[in-house]
Amino acid sequence: MLDSYLVPILTAFLTFPVAAMLCAIPILVMQYRKHGYFNKIRGILLYLFLLYLMNALYLVILPMPASRHNEPMSTYMQLIPMNFIQDIVKETRVVWTDPSTYVRIFKERAFLQVVFNIALVVPFGMFVRYYWRKGWKTCLIASFGLSLFFEVTQVTGIYGYYDYPYRLFDVDDLILNTLGGMIGYVIAEWAYKHLPRLDEQVDLSQKRVSYTRRAIAFIVDWSVLTPVILLLGLLHVPGAYFLATFVYFILVPYLKEGRTIGKAFVRIRITGQGEHLSLRKILIRNGLLYLLFGGLHALSLSLNFPGILEPMYFIGLFLLDAVVFIHVLICLLGRKQRLFHEEKSGTDHAIT
């Protein structure tokens, strides 16, 4: 029976790095949006929660049938509450009049199944109370909902992927899982005073805006702007790239106090070092970055250079990219260093 638990757990740990990479940006954005900054303890806890959910799900659905066209089971549901007590009594080798045999129960399948079903949702209840600071009613409903999700996943054959269900829908699992969630809630409530506090007040004005946060804003901005540029190009609008970038990166930040869609998404804005962000500052800053540097790359895609000018242009562009890459690398390694377009414009980032 132990092997049936070890294989799903090992699978969860092996696949966790992939899930962690896929969830990195959503976790960062969630913290930026809700708390205004990235708290390392919160981040670690969210990854632990992800690892827990993966373990719980794999324990519920693994091992899977060898083929999608599996054979039907004799029954798909067990709807008698507390039936596990009868199973324990029926299968146990314990002699209730002989206390020396009581230890046998800890090796028996029916008893261990009950313990597993309770333990499966204990961490969930702890997270609900400690991380999300929810009350017992919320924990009760959430624990039941998680257990119901597991049972429905099983009884539907992973929502129709398999021809027939390969696990039993058991009402006792709902009861025991929910009990486990509430036990986790009680443990977290008792241990709260000994755990790191997550609700501390932080002065966001003193927090540095990381390059990771700015990179996410950059990705969001270009995810919005690229389709617009392509549409303008299809409509044969002259200077589509320059028109779109001027409106999006010059006019919009000026009118929205340093915010674009991407920057608003991660709760940051461009500032003019304590003064109102002037059009001149934003024009220098984003003009250097998007109109000049980005524009040189955009021209390389649209212009036809005669003769030797084309290779010379691309060589020059490559050298420029190399210089910019080294400059950015230096700024990344030396946190107090400012990027060229920020230094020239006298601008910076602040958390909103």
C-alpha angles and dihedrals in degrees: 000000000000091000090057088062098040096056096056091044092051090048091052092052092047093051096039096089090059092048090046092055092047091050097043097094095041090051092049093047092047091055093044092050097044104033104019094236142042113267111199094210091051090047093052091048092051090052090048088051090051090050090049093051091050091051092047093049094047091048089054100045104029135125096040126199116272091240136032087231095068127167120263120253124232092246135010104194140048107194102168110109117230092011088140089076090061090047092053093048091046097049103033124110091200116124102214093204090055113065091191089071095054092092089067091074091071090066098046124107099226093050094044089050089058092048091049094050091052095044093047094074100030092095090049092057090048092053092047091055102035104034103029095029093221127161128251094264091057090046091050093051094042093048091049090047092051091049091048089051090054093048094046090048089055099043093048093052089247092318097312099318090119123048091235136016112267097193131055123250101229123187088203089064089058090052096045095042091051090048089052091053091053091048088053089050092054092047092051092047091052094044096042095098090054096048128082113274115246099185098068118142113246128193100233092192088069095049119103117234104236125223088239090060091047091048091055090051089049092052092048092048094052092044086060098039102043096068089049092053091047091050092050089049092052089051089052094238108172113248093005094171095049094044094050096044093046092054096041102039101029111028099032096051090045093052094039098047096256098321131126124178091266094048092047088050092062095032102249135120140187114259133195096224099274098328134087110286104255125210089241093058095047090045092054094043102046093026090063092044105039108016098039107026096028092039093058089057092046091052091053088064097048109032126080110216118205121234119321093356093084098059089041091053093050093046089052091047091050092051090048091051090050092052092047091048092053091046092051091046091053090050091049093051094043104049095195092057115103126216117255097250091049093049093049094046097041091232135134142173128264134184115246 
